[in-house]
Amino acid sequence: MTSLTPEAFYNAIEHNIQQDMQACHALLALLQQEREQLIARQVDELDGIIQEKTQWLAHLETSAKTRSRWLTQTPLNRQTDPAEAWQALLASLNKPDLAERWQHLKTLLQSCRDQNEINGKLIARSQTTFTRLVNILRGQDTVTPLYTGKGGKSEGYSKHTLGQA
């Protein structure tokens, strides 16, 4: 297995999972703060949030590399799917509570991905809005036609500068 005793190996895995769970909880809190700042359009606060997110993500990446290294030191590393090999490793330790914490960590990681995706969509929407506003100020054609009161399409702001509107 590894150069660790089975009990020390179990403790190391348990510590690794616990640390990652704490990182996920911190990330979820930061993602919530980020979403609130994006909705309020308070971009000044985002730099600090992004720096903290980067630190927690680096921690999770390092932790994943550690787990990968542990896996390569076991006979299970010959399995094609690392997720299956990791599940088999946890099962071989015969500690059901550890497997439950691993499942909880996977759920937390998925929540982080989902929340990050939501924030990414908010950022994309803000960028689209900003681009449209800049195009209006520049007097450039808008990409999306607008509907008139009679239900027909119009070019909206096309070829009108702010001074002409």
ZAZA-641553 format. One line per field, with one value per atom (N, C-alpha, C, CB): chain; atom name; x, y, z. Coordinates in pm, whole numbers, plus 50000, padded with zeros to 5 digits. Glycine has a CB too. Example, Ala and Ser with C-alpha at 12.3 -4.5 7.8 and 13.67 -1.06 7.14 Angstrom:
<sites>
chain: c(A; A; A; A; A; A; A; A)
name: c(N; CA; C; CB; N; CA; C; CB)
x: c(51319; 51230; 51320; 51131; 51285; 51367; 51290; 51408)
y: c(49431; 49550; 49670; 49553; 49775; 49894; 50003; 49940)
z: c(50780; 50780; 50780; 50905; 50708; 50714; 50787; 50572)
</sites>
This chain:
<sites>
chain: c(A; A; A; A; A; A; A; A; A; A; A; A; A; A; A; A; A; A; A; A; A; A; A; A; A; A; A; A; A; A; A; A; A; A; A; A; A; A; A; A; A; A; A; A; A; A; A; A; A; A; A; A; A; A; A; A; A; A; A; A; A; A; A; A; A; A; A; A; A; A; A; A; A; A; A; A; A; A; A; A; A; A; A; A; A; A; A; A; A; A; A; A; A; A; A; A; A; A; A; A; A; A; A; A; A; A; A; A; A; A; A; A; A; A; A; A; A; A; A; A; A; A; A; A; A; A; A; A; A; A; A; A; A; A; A; A; A; A; A; A; A; A; A; A; A; A; A; A; A; A; A; A; A; A; A; A; A; A; A; A; A; A; A; A; A; A; A; A; A; A; A; A; A; A; A; A; A; A; A; A; A; A; A; A; A; A; A; A; A; A; A; A; A; A; A; A; A; A; A; A; A; A; A; A; A; A; A; A; A; A; A; A; A; A; A; A; A; A; A; A; A; A; A; A; A; A; A; A; A; A; A; A; A; A; A; A; A; A; A; A; A; A; A; A; A; A; A; A; A; A; A; A; A; A; A; A; A; A; A; A; A; A; A; A; A; A; A; A; A; A; A; A; A; A; A; A; A; A; A; A; A; A; A; A; A; A; A; A; A; A; A; A; A; A; A; A; A; A; A; A; A; A; A; A; A; A; A; A; A; A; A; A; A; A; A; A; A; A; A; A; A; A; A; A; A; A; A; A; A; A; A; A; A; A; A; A; A; A; A; A; A; A; A; A; A; A; A; A; A; A; A; A; A; A; A; A; A; A; A; A; A; A; A; A; A; A; A; A; A; A; A; A; A; A; A; A; A; A; A; A; A; A; A; A; A; A; A; A; A; A; A; A; A; A; A; A; A; A; A; A; A; A; A; A; A; A; A; A; A; A; A; A; A; A; A; A; A; A; A; A; A; A; A; A; A; A; A; A; A; A; A; A; A; A; A; A; A; A; A; A; A; A; A; A; A; A; A; A; A; A; A; A; A; A; A; A; A; A; A; A; A; A; A; A; A; A; A; A; A; A; A; A; A; A; A; A; A; A; A; A; A; A; A; A; A; A; A; A; A; A; A; A; A; A; A; A; A; A; A; A; A; A; A; A; A; A; A; A; A; A; A; A; A; A; A; A; A; A; A; A; A; A; A; A; A; A; A; A; A; A; A; A; A; A; A; A; A; A; A; A; A; A; A; A; A; A; A; A; A; A; A; A; A; A; A; A; A; A; A; A; A; A; A; A; A; A; A; A; A; A; A; A; A; A; A; A; A; A; A; A; A; A; A; A; A; A; A; A; A; A; A; A; A; A; A; A; A; A; A; A; A; A; A; A; A; A; A; A; A; A; A; A; A; A; A; A; A; A; A; A; A; A; A; A; A; A; A; A; A; A; A; A; A; A; A; A; A; A; A; A; A; A; A; A; A; A; A; A; A; A; A; A; A; A; A; A; A; A; A; A)
name: c(N; CA; C; CB; N; CA; C; CB; N; CA; C; CB; N; CA; C; CB; N; CA; C; CB; N; CA; C; CB; N; CA; C; CB; N; CA; C; CB; N; CA; C; CB; N; CA; C; CB; N; CA; C; CB; N; CA; C; CB; N; CA; C; CB; N; CA; C; CB; N; CA; C; CB; N; CA; C; CB; N; CA; C; CB; N; CA; C; CB; N; CA; C; CB; N; CA; C; CB; N; CA; C; CB; N; CA; C; CB; N; CA; C; CB; N; CA; C; CB; N; CA; C; CB; N; CA; C; CB; N; CA; C; CB; N; CA; C; CB; N; CA; C; CB; N; CA; C; CB; N; CA; C; CB; N; CA; C; CB; N; CA; C; CB; N; CA; C; CB; N; CA; C; CB; N; CA; C; CB; N; CA; C; CB; N; CA; C; CB; N; CA; C; CB; N; CA; C; CB; N; CA; C; CB; N; CA; C; CB; N; CA; C; CB; N; CA; C; CB; N; CA; C; CB; N; CA; C; CB; N; CA; C; CB; N; CA; C; CB; N; CA; C; CB; N; CA; C; CB; N; CA; C; CB; N; CA; C; CB; N; CA; C; CB; N; CA; C; CB; N; CA; C; CB; N; CA; C; CB; N; CA; C; CB; N; CA; C; CB; N; CA; C; CB; N; CA; C; CB; N; CA; C; CB; N; CA; C; CB; N; CA; C; CB; N; CA; C; CB; N; CA; C; CB; N; CA; C; CB; N; CA; C; CB; N; CA; C; CB; N; CA; C; CB; N; CA; C; CB; N; CA; C; CB; N; CA; C; CB; N; CA; C; CB; N; CA; C; CB; N; CA; C; CB; N; CA; C; CB; N; CA; C; CB; N; CA; C; CB; N; CA; C; CB; N; CA; C; CB; N; CA; C; CB; N; CA; C; CB; N; CA; C; CB; N; CA; C; CB; N; CA; C; CB; N; CA; C; CB; N; CA; C; CB; N; CA; C; CB; N; CA; C; CB; N; CA; C; CB; N; CA; C; CB; N; CA; C; CB; N; CA; C; CB; N; CA; C; CB; N; CA; C; CB; N; CA; C; CB; N; CA; C; CB; N; CA; C; CB; N; CA; C; CB; N; CA; C; CB; N; CA; C; CB; N; CA; C; CB; N; CA; C; CB; N; CA; C; CB; N; CA; C; CB; N; CA; C; CB; N; CA; C; CB; N; CA; C; CB; N; CA; C; CB; N; CA; C; CB; N; CA; C; CB; N; CA; C; CB; N; CA; C; CB; N; CA; C; CB; N; CA; C; CB; N; CA; C; CB; N; CA; C; CB; N; CA; C; CB; N; CA; C; CB; N; CA; C; CB; N; CA; C; CB; N; CA; C; CB; N; CA; C; CB; N; CA; C; CB; N; CA; C; CB; N; CA; C; CB; N; CA; C; CB; N; CA; C; CB; N; CA; C; CB; N; CA; C; CB; N; CA; C; CB; N; CA; C; CB; N; CA; C; CB; N; CA; C; CB; N; CA; C; CB; N; CA; C; CB; N; CA; C; CB; N; CA; C; CB; N; CA; C; CB; N; CA; C; CB; N; CA; C; CB; N; CA; C; CB; N; CA; C; CB; N; CA; C; CB; N; CA; C; CB; N; CA; C; CB; N; CA; C; CB; N; CA; C; CB; N; CA; C; CB; N; CA; C; CB; N; CA; C; CB; N; CA; C; CB; N; CA; C; CB; N; CA; C; CB; N; CA; C; CB; N; CA; C; CB; N; CA; C; CB; N; CA; C; CB; N; CA; C; CB; N; CA; C; CB; N; CA; C; CB; N; CA; C; CB; N; CA; C; CB; N; CA; C; CB; N; CA; C; CB)
x: c(50085; 50000; 50090; 49903; 50107; 50197; 50296; 50120; 50386; 50482; 50418; 50601; 50293; 50221; 50159; 50113; 50140; 50065; 49920; 50077; 49843; 49702; 49625; 49632; 49650; 49580; 49625; 49605; 49754; 49805; 49752; 49960; 49742; 49689; 49542; 49705; 49466; 49325; 49315; 49259; 49398; 49396; 49432; 49494; 49529; 49569; 49454; 49694; 49387; 49274; 49161; 49223; 49133; 49029; 49058; 49014; 49184; 49224; 49211; 49370; 49253; 49244; 49099; 49303; 49009; 48868; 48811; 48787; 48845; 48795; 48842; 48841; 48967; 49021; 48951; 49173; 48925; 48856; 48711; 48860; 48648; 48511; 48510; 48451; 48608; 48619; 48644; 48732; 48728; 48755; 48628; 48866; 48550; 48425; 48326; 48361; 48315; 48225; 48270; 48219; 48400; 48453; 48424; 48605; 48443; 48416; 48269; 48459; 48182; 48039; 48001; 47957; 48060; 48033; 48086; 48098; 48205; 48262; 48180; 48407; 48133; 48050; 47919; 48022; 47864; 47743; 47772; 47688; 47885; 47924; 47946; 48053; 48012; 48039; 47907; 48123; 47812; 47682; 47613; 47592; 47616; 47554; 47620; 47561; 47752; 47824; 47793; 47977; 47782; 47748; 47608; 47761; 47514; 47376; 47368; 47283; 47443; 47442; 47535; 47484; 47605; 47702; 47808; 47628; 47853; 47959; 48088; 47923; 48148; 48264; 48391; 48289; 48392; 48512; 48542; 48493; 48441; 48457; 48502; 48326; 48491; 48518; 48664; 48471; 48757; 48899; 48937; 48984; 48896; 48927; 48864; 48882; 48741; 48670; 48742; 48523; 48782; 48850; 48983; 48872; 49056; 49184; 49162; 49256; 49060; 49031; 48987; 48923; 48903; 48858; 48979; 48759; 49071; 49190; 49270; 49277; 49283; 49356; 49288; 49369; 49155; 49083; 49086; 48938; 49078; 49085; 49224; 49052; 49328; 49463; 49475; 49568; 49414; 49415; 49349; 49343; 49232; 49160; 49238; 49023; 49307; 49388; 49504; 49441; 49571; 49682; 49632; 49749; 49518; 49459; 49425; 49334; 49371; 49338; 49464; 49262; 49571; 49699; 49751; 49803; 49733; 49775; 49698; 49755; 49567; 49485; 49527; 49335; 49556; 49600; 49732; 49615; 49822; 49952; 49930; 50045; 49842; 49812; 49758; 49711; 49673; 49611; 49714; 49504; 49812; 49915; 50005; 50000; 50005; 50088; 50015; 50132; 49896; 49818; 49803; 49679; 49771; 49746; 49622; 49729; 49539; 49416; 49442; 49321; 49564; 49594; 49583; 49732; 49567; 49557; 49415; 49602; 49321; 49184; 49178; 49085; 49097; 49093; 49030; 49016; 48931; 48862; 48913; 48709; 48979; 49030; 48922; 49102; 48801; 48692; 48657; 48567; 48653; 48625; 48739; 48604; 48862; 48977; 48974; 49108; 48936; 48929; 48819; 48904; 48704; 48595; 48642; 48470; 48715; 48766; 48866; 48831; 48948; 49045; 48973; 49138; 48872; 48796; 48727; 48691; 48673; 48608; 48708; 48539; 48831; 48933; 48974; 49055; 48953; 48987; 48882; 49001; 48766; 48659; 48617; 48703; 48601; 48557; 48438; 48673; 48316; 48197; 48181; 48073; 48223; 48209; 48297; 48246; 48410; 48499; 48435; 48636; 48374; 48305; 48189; 48254; 48119; 48010; 48062; 47933; 48173; 48232; 48280; 48350; 48333; 48376; 48257; 48445; 48145; 48025; 47978; 47913; 47986; 47947; 48040; 47951; 48170; 48265; 48232; 48411; 48199; 48163; 48040; 48137; 47944; 47824; 47861; 47721; 47949; 47994; 48067; 48084; 48152; 48225; 48129; 48325; 48026; 47927; 47851; 47829; 47820; 47753; 47840; 47719; 47970; 48063; 48062; 48207; 48066; 48061; 47932; 48073; 47820; 47691; 47684; 47577; 47727; 47723; 47817; 47760; 47933; 48027; 47969; 48160; 47896; 47832; 47727; 47769; 47650; 47549; 47618; 47468; 47726; 47798; 47857; 47909; 47904; 47956; 47849; 48013; 47726; 47616; 47582; 47491; 47589; 47566; 47672; 47566; 47795; 47904; 47883; 48041; 47846; 47823; 47709; 47793; 47602; 47489; 47531; 47372; 47610; 47657; 47745; 47734; 47830; 47917; 47835; 48019; 47731; 47644; 47576; 47538; 47524; 47458; 47556; 47397; 47675; 47776; 47813; 47902; 47830; 47863; 47754; 47887; 47629; 47518; 47518; 47383; 47540; 47543; 47657; 47556; 47773; 47887; 47856; 48015; 47793; 47756; 47656; 47697; 47562; 47467; 47541; 47361; 47634; 47710; 47795; 47798; 47843; 47927; 47842; 48017; 47712; 47626; 47633; 47662; 47673; 47684; 47554; 47800; 47536; 47417; 47409; 47416; 47287; 47267; 47246; 47147; 47280; 47267; 47123; 47360; 47054; 46918; 46817; 46897; 46728; 46624; 46521; 46555; 46459; 46354; 46219; 46374; 46114; 45979; 45910; 45897; 45834; 45761; 45628; 45739; 45556; 45425; 45325; 45372; 45347; 45257; 45299; 45252; 45404; 45447; 45552; 45331; 45590; 45693; 45831; 45673; 45929; 46067; 46122; 46156; 46201; 46272; 46418; 46212; 46499; 46642; 46680; 46719; 46585; 46612; 46703; 46673; 46815; 46908; 47005; 46984; 46987; 47089; 47117; 47048; 47240; 47293; 47248; 47253; 47217; 47188; 47290; 47043; 47355; 47443; 47359; 47557; 47419; 47346; 47294; 47435; 47371; 47329; 47209; 47441; 47190; 47077; 46953; 47115; 46970; 46857; 46775; 46901)
y: c(49882; 50000; 50124; 50000; 50189; 50303; 50272; 50435; 50362; 50343; 50365; 50436; 50407; 50430; 50299; 50537; 50290; 50178; 50193; 50172; 50084; 50097; 50201; 49962; 50207; 50304; 50447; 50274; 50467; 50600; 50640; 50602; 50544; 50570; 50613; 50446; 50540; 50575; 50717; 50473; 50747; 50882; 50989; 50888; 50959; 51057; 51083; 51008; 50977; 50993; 51069; 50854; 51033; 51100; 51250; 51036; 51282; 51422; 51495; 51432; 51429; 51486; 51520; 51389; 51426; 51448; 51560; 51318; 51561; 51664; 51803; 51636; 51814; 51942; 51987; 51931; 51893; 51928; 51969; 51810; 51907; 51947; 52090; 51850; 52124; 52262; 52359; 52273; 52319; 52404; 52424; 52342; 52320; 52331; 52424; 52192; 52412; 52502; 52647; 52463; 52670; 52805; 52854; 52810; 52767; 52804; 52836; 52692; 52756; 52783; 52918; 52672; 52953; 53084; 53196; 53095; 53176; 53276; 53288; 53240; 53177; 53180; 53254; 53039; 53238; 53311; 53462; 53260; 53497; 53639; 53694; 53657; 53615; 53658; 53682; 53552; 53590; 53607; 53734; 53484; 53760; 53881; 54006; 53883; 54004; 54119; 54136; 54102; 54025; 54033; 54087; 53895; 54041; 54088; 54237; 54009; 54280; 54421; 54505; 54433; 54438; 54505; 54582; 54600; 54525; 54583; 54507; 54577; 54540; 54465; 54494; 54497; 54601; 54633; 54524; 54766; 54458; 54355; 54221; 54337; 54205; 54076; 54034; 54077; 54130; 54094; 54010; 54219; 54053; 53978; 53841; 54056; 53833; 53705; 53611; 53725; 53662; 53579; 53529; 53659; 53612; 53568; 53456; 53687; 53470; 53365; 53237; 53411; 53251; 53133; 53061; 53174; 53137; 53078; 52998; 53188; 53048; 52976; 52844; 53063; 52848; 52725; 52626; 52757; 52675; 52586; 52522; 52663; 52599; 52544; 52434; 52656; 52458; 52355; 52227; 52406; 52241; 52124; 52051; 52165; 52127; 52065; 51987; 52172; 52046; 51977; 51851; 52070; 51860; 51746; 51635; 51789; 51670; 51570; 51501; 51635; 51577; 51518; 51422; 51628; 51457; 51368; 51237; 51437; 51247; 51125; 51042; 51161; 51108; 51038; 50964; 51137; 51032; 50971; 50849; 51073; 50862; 50748; 50632; 50788; 50663; 50559; 50485; 50619; 50557; 50492; 50401; 50597; 50417; 50334; 50209; 50415; 50185; 50067; 49975; 50108; 49848; 49757; 49797; 49614; 49883; 49924; 50020; 49988; 50070; 50171; 50116; 50227; 49986; 49927; 49935; 49784; 49974; 49990; 50110; 50009; 50099; 50203; 50333; 50154; 50322; 50441; 50478; 50417; 50596; 50636; 50647; 50769; 50687; 50698; 50561; 50763; 50461; 50325; 50274; 50230; 50304; 50261; 50325; 50297; 50452; 50521; 50459; 50673; 50431; 50366; 50230; 50349; 50156; 50025; 50041; 49952; 50143; 50169; 50198; 50286; 50284; 50315; 50190; 50424; 50108; 49985; 49890; 49917; 49887; 49797; 49836; 49795; 49962; 50006; 49961; 50159; 49918; 49866; 49967; 49736; 50092; 50200; 50269; 50303; 50224; 50280; 50431; 50210; 50480; 50623; 50706; 50654; 50650; 50719; 50727; 50648; 50619; 50618; 50717; 50476; 50729; 50826; 50969; 50806; 50997; 51132; 51161; 51146; 51059; 51077; 51114; 50948; 51046; 51078; 51220; 50976; 51258; 51395; 51496; 51412; 51466; 51556; 51567; 51505; 51456; 51461; 51548; 51319; 51541; 51625; 51772; 51584; 51801; 51940; 51993; 51951; 51910; 51951; 51980; 51841; 51897; 51921; 52051; 51802; 52078; 52204; 52323; 52208; 52312; 52420; 52441; 52388; 52331; 52342; 52410; 52202; 52368; 52424; 52573; 52350; 52612; 52753; 52836; 52768; 52780; 52851; 52870; 52775; 52770; 52781; 52891; 52647; 52899; 53006; 53142; 52990; 53157; 53285; 53314; 53283; 53211; 53230; 53282; 53101; 53231; 53279; 53424; 53190; 53460; 53600; 53691; 53616; 53646; 53725; 53739; 53660; 53629; 53634; 53728; 53494; 53723; 53813; 53958; 53778; 53985; 54122; 54170; 54130; 54080; 54118; 54149; 54006; 54070; 54095; 54230; 53982; 54258; 54386; 54501; 54390; 54486; 54590; 54613; 54553; 54505; 54517; 54589; 54379; 54557; 54626; 54774; 54564; 54809; 54950; 55024; 54963; 54962; 55025; 55043; 54940; 54943; 54955; 55068; 54823; 55085; 55196; 55328; 55189; 55340; 55464; 55492; 55459; 55387; 55403; 55423; 55281; 55400; 55415; 55297; 55540; 55182; 55063; 54986; 54973; 54905; 54822; 54727; 54743; 54707; 54605; 54472; 54641; 54367; 54235; 54186; 54137; 54220; 54172; 54276; 54139; 54238; 54334; 54350; 54287; 54467; 54495; 54486; 54635; 54463; 54457; 54592; 54343; 54632; 54758; 54735; 54816; 54842; 54833; 54755; 54970; 54748; 54675; 54528; 54743; 54488; 54348; 54320; 54262; 54420; 54400; 54419; 54495; 54377; 54394; 54528; 54277; 54588; 54710; 54692; 54838; 54773; 54765; 54828; 54830; 54876; 54930; 55050; 54825; 55039; 55150; 55161; 55137; 55083; 55076; 55212; 54977; 55241; 55360; 55491; 55360; 55487; 55609; 55622; 55608; 55733; 55756; 55809; 55855; 55815; 55861; 56003; 55855; 56086; 56223; 56231; 56300; 56130; 56129; 56067; 56053; 55987; 55918; 56013; 55805)
z: c(50000; 50000; 50000; 50123; 50108; 50119; 50229; 50148; 50255; 50362; 50500; 50344; 50503; 50628; 50678; 50608; 50807; 50862; 50818; 51019; 50819; 50778; 50860; 50791; 50991; 51075; 51041; 51224; 51018; 50981; 50844; 50982; 50753; 50620; 50629; 50530; 50709; 50733; 50789; 50829; 50888; 50950; 50849; 51069; 50762; 50660; 50562; 50584; 50520; 50429; 50499; 50379; 50622; 50697; 50711; 50836; 50742; 50755; 50621; 50807; 50515; 50380; 50346; 50276; 50370; 50339; 50426; 50360; 50554; 50645; 50600; 50789; 50563; 50517; 50390; 50493; 50300; 50176; 50201; 50079; 50297; 50332; 50385; 50436; 50467; 50518; 50403; 50622; 50309; 50192; 50110; 50104; 50093; 50017; 50087; 49998; 50218; 50292; 50276; 50442; 50283; 50265; 50123; 50294; 50024; 49885; 49863; 49791; 49921; 49906; 49965; 49973; 50079; 50139; 50048; 50280; 49991; 49901; 49773; 49867; 49721; 49601; 49626; 49551; 49745; 49781; 49788; 49916; 49850; 49856; 49716; 49941; 49633; 49495; 49422; 49420; 49436; 49369; 49416; 49396; 49547; 49600; 49543; 49753; 49532; 49476; 49328; 49496; 49256; 49113; 49093; 49048; 49173; 49160; 49192; 49252; 49294; 49335; 49247; 49482; 49156; 49067; 49145; 48971; 49254; 49336; 49306; 49489; 49194; 49147; 49228; 49002; 49306; 49385; 49486; 49457; 49537; 49639; 49579; 49715; 49450; 49388; 49392; 49247; 49389; 49388; 49509; 49383; 49626; 49748; 49748; 49870; 49701; 49695; 49599; 49651; 49485; 49384; 49438; 49254; 49510; 49568; 49669; 49636; 49753; 49850; 49781; 49948; 49679; 49603; 49543; 49492; 49490; 49428; 49529; 49367; 49651; 49755; 49790; 49881; 49806; 49840; 49724; 49877; 49601; 49486; 49475; 49357; 49505; 49505; 49611; 49530; 49726; 49831; 49781; 49959; 49719; 49670; 49561; 49616; 49477; 49372; 49432; 49274; 49530; 49597; 49665; 49699; 49728; 49796; 49698; 49872; 49583; 49481; 49430; 49363; 49416; 49372; 49478; 49344; 49604; 49713; 49707; 49850; 49689; 49679; 49558; 49670; 49449; 49329; 49355; 49211; 49425; 49459; 49549; 49528; 49647; 49734; 49653; 49843; 49557; 49476; 49392; 49386; 49340; 49258; 49341; 49186; 49472; 49560; 49606; 49680; 49552; 49590; 49470; 49646; 49494; 49381; 49300; 49432; 49356; 49288; 49173; 49388; 49162; 49060; 48919; 49082; 48904; 48771; 48715; 48774; 48799; 48751; 48656; 48870; 48555; 48452; 48504; 48332; 48589; 48637; 48776; 48640; 48787; 48919; 49026; 48907; 48987; 49084; 49140; 49020; 49053; 49099; 49187; 48979; 49147; 49226; 49365; 49153; 49371; 49501; 49587; 49481; 49526; 49600; 49653; 49509; 49570; 49612; 49727; 49493; 49719; 49826; 49957; 49789; 49951; 50072; 50127; 50042; 50038; 50081; 50146; 49963; 50092; 50147; 50289; 50056; 50325; 50460; 50561; 50464; 50510; 50595; 50703; 50661; 50661; 50749; 50683; 50778; 50712; 50646; 50668; 50695; 50784; 50811; 50716; 50957; 50679; 50586; 50447; 50578; 50405; 50275; 50274; 50242; 50387; 50397; 50388; 50528; 50453; 50446; 50304; 50546; 50237; 50098; 50010; 50046; 50029; 49952; 49981; 49983; 50108; 50146; 50079; 50300; 50076; 50009; 49860; 50028; 49796; 49654; 49632; 49601; 49723; 49714; 49730; 49822; 49824; 49844; 49721; 49967; 49664; 49543; 49428; 49501; 49414; 49309; 49336; 49299; 49462; 49497; 49460; 49648; 49485; 49448; 49297; 49497; 49221; 49074; 49029; 49008; 49088; 49049; 49081; 49122; 49200; 49239; 49153; 49388; 49119; 49034; 48894; 49027; 48846; 48715; 48716; 48674; 48822; 48835; 48830; 48967; 48906; 48906; 48769; 49012; 48701; 48566; 48471; 48513; 48487; 48404; 48437; 48423; 48564; 48602; 48540; 48756; 48542; 48483; 48332; 48512; 48266; 48121; 48088; 48066; 48167; 48143; 48162; 48238; 48266; 48290; 48176; 48422; 48125; 48014; 47890; 47984; 47865; 47749; 47762; 47736; 47881; 47905; 47886; 48046; 47942; 47931; 47784; 48012; 47709; 47567; 47491; 47506; 47520; 47453; 47486; 47495; 47612; 47651; 47582; 47802; 47575; 47507; 47359; 47525; 47298; 47157; 47135; 47106; 47227; 47216; 47222; 47328; 47317; 47331; 47208; 47455; 47144; 47025; 46899; 47007; 46909; 46792; 46699; 46718; 46750; 46667; 46669; 46714; 46565; 46555; 46675; 46423; 46720; 46822; 46754; 46914; 46819; 46763; 46771; 46834; 46877; 46900; 46854; 47048; 46763; 46722; 46834; 46591; 46835; 46933; 46864; 47000; 46944; 46888; 46907; 46955; 46806; 46812; 46883; 46670; 46907; 46970; 46886; 46996; 46755; 46666; 46649; 46529; 46720; 46714; 46608; 46689; 46531; 46430; 46490; 46314; 46414; 46460; 46412; 46409; 46499; 46459; 46494; 46528; 46437; 46462; 46595; 46350; 46668; 46801; 46796; 46889; 46858; 46872; 46756; 46998; 46652; 46551; 46488; 46445; 46474; 46409; 46474; 46265; 46600; 46675; 46787; 46731; 46794; 46907; 47022; 46871; 47137; 47254; 47231; 47378; 47160; 47133; 47041; 47073; 46956; 46863; 46925; 46737; 47025; 47086; 47163; 47175)
</sites>
